[in-house]
Amino acid sequence: MPVDAERLSASTRQASWVRRLPKAEVHLHLEGCVPPAAVGLDDPARAGVTFDPGTGAPRFRDLAEFLGFLDRACALVTEGTQLEHIAYEITRRAASNGVGHTDVIFNPTHWPAWRTDLDGFVERLDHGFEAGEADHGVTTALCLSLTRTQPAADSAALVDWLLEARPDRVVGLSVDGNEAAAGRTGQRFAPLFTRARSAGLHTCAHAGESSGPEGVRDAVELLHVERVDHGIRAVEDPALVAKLAAEAVPLDVCPTSNVRLGVVSSLAAHPVEQLRAAGVRVSLNTDDPLLFGSSVVGEYVQCARTFGWDRSILGAVARVSIESSFATRERRRELLCDLDDHLGLAR
């Protein structure tokens, strides 16, 4: 067999193994699951961006341009049926990637048609996720995210709604947005995260993407989050890396997203392997798959190829994804048993 054919065959086998590897995805934005074509933003002139000829995904110069596109796309989702379809498709794509559970982050500020009807918003998503679970066996939890740059009163009002309404599917609180534009906000959001934890909600926070390691430190020390979304710039502070490893704080890493938005210059330059080798718990995720042309299987395969990860490392990364997910305890136990079975067969 020619060398190129051997490599292609090996790559295909690895992708097949990864696809069957039980895992969770814990860093996935609802906003990044709006198909541009479904809202008429697949035309460069109307979208205001160019498109990758290979993947068909939009291209963005930086985080600010990406967030602007995301706002335009979400503003065009005005019907409940659209939300149900978006939710259902999340479960379908998850199943096709061997993902048994997803934690989906949603930020109400991006959805102008639904800001005054969050109950209806979550209800329509719930219908889509229920149908997806029935058809594909994928469970889904929602995590409400605040925006770093929104007025404090607006953030407090969202937490008030969450604690009063307590939709069954919304199990966590997060915060996201452009850290470079907002500056350090840990002190401002700390009381809201304390309220959420006291009410039994999970917590996570975006940090260490457009901010340096100080953002990650604030998320851990001021917000006391269970896991950090991105967090990769912690690598710039060895003491912080040691703290993350010692305290077993997971980082929800999104390699393709980081490359596409210029956080790192290439996958080879990505610090995920440096962090993992230092003992930090990492999972692999897509962030905004329809806007970056990414997939969970693709993230695992590309990292394995780039960093020389074998099946034991890939299995360990999948284990972190399940253990750090906001799935129910019973669901996590099911997925971990499936993972053990898969790794046992692989041996």
C-alpha angles and dihedrals in degrees: 000000000000115000094246091051090049091052091048091050092048091048091050091050091049093049090050091051092048091048090056092045108109109237146141132235112221104170108059125131120214087213091060091055096066106110107231090217091055091061097037097256098118091094112089093216093055096035094050092221137083124247131231107249091213103048100017089229121137119261120227130196094209146337093282093057090045092052091049092054091046091054092051092050096048092047088064093058101093104141128077091225089061091056092048091051093048091051094046092050090052089061093044093053091044092054091048088056096047092254112149098184135023131196105207120199118210128184115200093206089072095056109066095172090059106036092103094042107048090147090058091043093056092041093057091046089049091056091053094047092047091053090047093051090050093050101035107020094237118139121211136198126189127223119197113221129204123210120242093220100046121106114274091240091057092051091049091049091054092051089047090054093047094050093045099042097035097186108204094235096050103082105155149042126223140165127219142159137106106327092190091058097042101042121207110342103164095111092050096051098038095090091052092050090048089054091050094049091047089055091054098257125142119242137209134156140201110244141142094039107094090002127064127242091295089074091055092047091051091050091053101036102033104027094031091214123187092225138003122235107227100341092166097133088067082089088078090067113056092192090055091048089053090049093051090050095046094047093041093232107170122226117213098215124197107188100178092047091051091052095044093050094045097247086129127017097231142347089260088058093048114118096218092106093045090052094045092048089052090059099261114144109239135180128191121236142163102231096195106005101179091050096046100035090237135143134191092242089049092053092052095044095046093048091047091051095044099043101029095246114176126206093272091058093045089051091050091051090050089050091055090050092055097041093049095045124109092233117129117276090250093051092048089051091051093050093046090052089050089049092051090050092050094049091046091055090047090056 
